[in-house]
Each structure stands twice: as C-alpha cells, then as structure tokens.
Amino acid sequence: MKRLLLLLLLSCATFAQAPDPSLPSVLAPGLHLLQEGRTTLDQKTLVEARDYFSHLISKGRNNPEYFYQLARADSYRIDAYRAQHDSKNAEATLKQAISEVERAIELNDNSAKAHSLLADLYGRKISIAGFMAGPHYGPKIDSENKKALALDPKDSNVLASRGREYLMAPSMFGGDVNKAIDSFRKATQADPANDENFVWLSLAYRKAGNSVEAEKAVHEALRLNPGSVFAKNTAAGR
C-alpha cells in the first residue's frame, strides 16, 4: 500500500508538470508494477498495477490507454487465478477485462493492440468455458485479429495474438501450427525484447514436434527475463 501511495504521488506530480495525460511518464509507475506482476504472477502486485490505472481513470481522463493498461493488468490476474486453480475469480476478472478493453476500443477504435487484446480475452473465454464456447467466440477472435492486422500488421502484439489464434484453434476451424510459428517468429522480430513472444514461439515449436527450436526459444525468453514464471514453467514442460 505504501508503494502504491508513493507511485500515485509521483503521478500527481507528473500531471502538474505535463498537461498531456498520455505521456509515458504518467504511465511509467503503473507499467513498472505491471511488468513486475506479469513476470511473477504475483496477485498483490497486479492489483497494485490495476489500482494505479484505475486512479488515472478516476481523475476524469477518458484516455483509451488507461483502460487498455487496466485490461492488461486484469488479463495477467486471470493467469494468476488460474495458476491457483481459482476458476471463479478467473472468470469474474475475465469479464472485467473484456469490459475494460471494450471501453478502450470505444474511445479509440483504431488501436490495433486493443483489438488484439480483446481477441486474446475471447480466447480465454474458450479456455475457461470449454470447447463448446468455440463456435461462439471463435469468429469473434478472428474478427478482432483481422481488425488489428488491418490497423497495424507489423505490431508484435498483433502478430502474437494471431499466432495464438492459429495455435489454439482446432485445424477444422483454421488452426495451423506452422502459421502459428510464422506469426510468433515475426512477433519476436518486431520486438526482440518481448520475452513472452519467445515463450509462445517455444510452445508452437513444441506442438510441431521441434524440440530443438522450442528449447532455443524458451532459453531466449529466460535470458530476456530470468524471473518469468511463464518461461520457467514452459522450460520445465508445464
């Protein structure tokens, strides 16, 4: 709580110095918490991150970036709950995250990364609700990813989301592990510092039966972010 209060004070100081609320300096404290939380999947840190972005929103600034980052924080909270086998809270948080990113899109329909995040969250709906949810959410995933690709075909978030669609969907509904690998490779090339995309590339290689490339990709993820729970679990075969 003390850390969050300090970050909020720093945020207020930044608002006083710069009238543009979308400046990176305003977002930086929350993004720092989000980076720490998504690395460790620590629920407390992720809640602090979401509280930070909620505070920005409460200042009366209808900035789509704030809602997008709030949805990101909740998307990682879903992972944290699922790691604890807490499906009830995971589902409730998923509902929140979808509402938040939909608000971001309302405010800025030209955000490729927001459309990609919504596609990913629809994918979570299928993973939580089961295969029977596929016919309802599968077309929504495809639609959001196509919107994102049309807006920014070179964005790493967009490419990775498309890769997850190819990786997770059954072949009869467009799933294709080779297309997934291609999308994840392009995502890592677009943003070589994004450790998560290397983990997804590793998972795609593993599904394709290429253990050598799978190991190389996850090792690169761990080199970039040694504390990543996602990368550690993937390296351990979980």
Secondary structure, 3 states (H helix, E strand, C coil): CHHHHHHHHHHHHHHHHCCCCCCHHHHHHHHHHHHHHHHHCCHHHHHHHHHHHHHHHHCCCCCHHHHHHHHHHHHHHHHHHHHCCCHHHHHHHHHHHHHHHHHHHHHCCCCHHHHHHHHHHHHHHHHHHCHHHHHHHHHHHHHHHHHHHHHCCCCHHHHHHHHHHHHHCCHHHCCCHHHHHHHHHHHHHHCCCCHHHHHHHHHHHHHHCCHHHHHHHHHHHHHHCCCCHHHHHHHCCC
